[in-house]
Amino acid sequence: MEEILMMSPLGIFILLIVIALPIAWFISEFRWERRTRLVLGCLTILCSFGVAFIVGLFERMNSNAWFGYASKQLIEATVSELEAGRTNQVLQTYRQLQSEFHPTYENRARYDKLVERAVSEMKGADTNGQQN
């Protein structure tokens, strides 16, 4: 609710249009002439395409940030462990990650959880005092 209250005036205006257009179109089906119904219907459909485009754009940006952050953690852990001379630990972790990661278009394939576990396994050699 706080997000709506903190919206810019343009955001509030667009939100009101998105809500008002379908309502006006529905009302026009029972009260107004054919031309008004057609115009309101077309505007409502075009507005729904715009909303879907914007939601898709934000979801793509969110996914890029999400995958980018997880990949950065993996790269940083890999570099630090390789610099420490733990190549066997890194290879073992990558082999396990390779067998568990199955990319899909349906979801994010638990990429963040797999990377988080791989990073902790790579750094596990530091905490256990093991050096491979």
C-alpha positions as CSV (number, residue, x, y, z in Angstrom):
1,M,0.0,0.0,0.0
2,E,2.9,2.3,0.7
3,E,4.1,1.9,-2.9
4,I,0.9,3.2,-4.3
5,L,1.0,6.2,-1.9
6,M,4.6,7.0,-3.0
7,M,3.8,6.8,-6.7
8,S,4.5,9.8,-8.9
9,P,1.5,11.8,-10.2
10,L,2.1,10.3,-13.7
11,G,2.0,6.8,-12.2
12,I,-1.2,7.5,-10.4
13,F,-2.7,9.0,-13.6
14,I,-1.8,5.9,-15.6
15,L,-3.1,3.6,-12.9
16,L,-6.4,5.4,-12.9
17,I,-6.6,5.1,-16.7
18,V,-5.9,1.4,-16.6
19,I,-8.7,0.9,-14.0
20,A,-11.2,3.4,-15.6
21,L,-11.0,2.3,-19.2
22,P,-12.4,-1.2,-18.7
23,I,-15.1,0.1,-16.4
24,A,-16.1,2.8,-18.9
25,W,-16.1,0.2,-21.7
26,F,-18.4,-2.1,-19.7
27,I,-20.8,0.8,-18.9
28,S,-20.8,1.9,-22.6
29,E,-22.1,-1.5,-23.6
30,F,-25.4,-0.7,-22.0
31,R,-25.7,3.1,-22.4
32,W,-23.8,4.7,-25.3
33,E,-23.7,4.5,-29.0
34,R,-21.8,2.0,-31.1
35,R,-18.9,4.4,-32.0
36,T,-18.2,5.1,-28.3
37,R,-18.3,1.4,-27.4
38,L,-15.8,0.7,-30.2
39,V,-13.4,3.5,-29.2
40,L,-13.5,2.5,-25.5
41,G,-13.0,-1.2,-26.4
42,C,-10.0,-0.5,-28.6
43,L,-8.4,1.8,-26.1
44,T,-8.9,-0.8,-23.3
45,I,-7.3,-3.5,-25.4
46,L,-4.4,-1.3,-26.4
47,C,-3.9,-0.3,-22.8
48,S,-3.8,-4.0,-21.8
49,F,-1.0,-4.6,-24.4
50,G,0.9,-1.6,-22.9
51,V,0.5,-3.0,-19.4
52,A,1.7,-6.4,-20.5
53,F,4.7,-4.9,-22.2
54,I,5.7,-2.9,-19.2
55,V,5.3,-5.8,-16.8
56,G,7.3,-8.0,-19.2
57,L,10.0,-5.3,-19.4
58,F,10.3,-5.1,-15.6
59,E,10.3,-8.9,-15.2
60,R,13.1,-9.1,-17.7
61,M,15.1,-6.5,-15.9
62,N,14.5,-8.3,-12.6
63,S,15.6,-11.6,-14.1
64,N,18.8,-10.0,-15.5
65,A,19.7,-8.5,-12.1
66,W,18.8,-11.8,-10.3
67,F,21.0,-14.0,-12.6
68,G,23.7,-11.4,-12.7
69,Y,24.0,-11.3,-8.9
70,A,24.2,-15.1,-8.6
71,S,26.7,-15.3,-11.4
72,K,28.9,-12.6,-9.8
73,Q,28.9,-14.6,-6.5
74,L,29.9,-17.7,-8.4
75,I,32.7,-16.0,-10.3
76,E,34.1,-14.3,-7.2
77,A,34.2,-17.6,-5.3
78,T,35.8,-19.4,-8.2
79,V,38.5,-16.8,-8.7
80,S,39.3,-16.7,-4.9
81,E,39.5,-20.4,-4.6
82,L,41.6,-20.9,-7.7
83,E,44.0,-18.2,-6.5
84,A,44.2,-20.1,-3.2
85,G,45.2,-23.2,-5.2
86,R,42.1,-25.3,-4.6
87,T,41.5,-26.4,-8.2
88,N,40.3,-29.9,-7.3
89,Q,37.6,-28.4,-4.9
90,V,36.5,-26.0,-7.6
91,L,36.3,-28.7,-10.3
92,Q,34.4,-31.0,-8.0
93,T,31.9,-28.2,-7.2
94,Y,31.5,-27.3,-10.8
95,R,30.9,-30.9,-11.8
96,Q,28.2,-31.2,-9.1
97,L,26.7,-27.9,-10.3
98,Q,26.7,-29.1,-13.9
99,S,24.8,-32.2,-13.0
100,E,22.2,-30.4,-10.9
101,F,21.5,-27.4,-13.1
102,H,18.9,-27.9,-15.8
103,P,17.9,-24.7,-17.5
104,T,14.3,-24.2,-18.5
105,Y,12.1,-21.5,-19.9
106,E,9.4,-22.3,-17.3
107,N,11.2,-21.0,-14.2
108,R,14.6,-20.0,-12.9
109,A,15.7,-23.6,-12.3
110,R,16.8,-22.9,-8.7
111,Y,19.9,-21.2,-10.1
112,D,20.3,-19.0,-7.1
113,K,20.1,-21.9,-4.6
114,L,22.5,-24.0,-6.7
115,V,25.0,-21.2,-6.9
116,E,24.6,-20.5,-3.2
117,R,25.4,-24.1,-2.4
118,A,28.3,-24.2,-4.9
119,V,29.8,-21.1,-3.4
120,S,29.5,-22.5,0.2
121,E,31.0,-25.8,-0.9
122,M,33.9,-24.1,-2.6
123,K,34.5,-22.0,0.5
124,G,34.0,-25.0,2.7
125,A,37.6,-25.9,2.2
126,D,38.5,-22.6,3.9
127,T,36.4,-23.4,7.0
128,N,37.5,-27.0,7.2
129,G,41.1,-26.2,6.7
130,Q,41.3,-28.5,3.8
131,Q,43.4,-27.6,0.8
132,N,43.1,-29.7,-2.4
